[in-house]
Amino acid sequence: MAKAVKATEPAAPRTRTVPYDIAEQLRTPEEMAAYLDAWLDEAPEAAAGIARALGDIARAKGMSQVARDAGLSRESLYKALSENGNPSFATVLKVARALGVKFHAEAA
């Protein structure tokens, strides 16, 4: 009795995935400002998200330089703008100034 030979299908090519990093897409001051503005428009009560957006922009500009310009240590800047960070409003304002972005108010 002959054994049935199972035909093997060629293996599908593997897709290489890499983590997406928004900081790599933020190349110009206008893109950075638009990104922060989108967070402020879409999730104005999400303080952690807005802090994270500032962190993304800081990484795009160079965290060490932003820390120097803000008068903070690089480590404290990473901590303040991390997912679990809770920066003071004074820190947010220092970072915004160092990033070259401004907050503005308008009637709701």
Stockholm file with secondary structure:
# STOCKHOLM 1.0

chainA/1-108         MAKAVKATEPAAPRTRTVPYDIAEQLRTPEEMAAYLDAWLDEAPEAAAGIARALGDIARAKGMSQVARDAGLSRESLYKALSENGNPSFATVLKVARALGVKFHAEAA
#=GR chainA/1-108 SS CCCCCCCCCCCCCCCCCCCCCGGGTCCSHHHHHHHHHHHHHHCTTCHHHHHHHHHHHHHHHCHHHHHHHHTCCHHHHHHHTSTTCCCCHHHHHHHHHHHTCCCCCCCC
#=GC SS_cons         CCCCCCCCCCCCCCCCCCCCCGGGTCCSHHHHHHHHHHHHHHCTTCHHHHHHHHHHHHHHHCHHHHHHHHTCCHHHHHHHTSTTCCCCHHHHHHHHHHHTCCCCCCCC
//
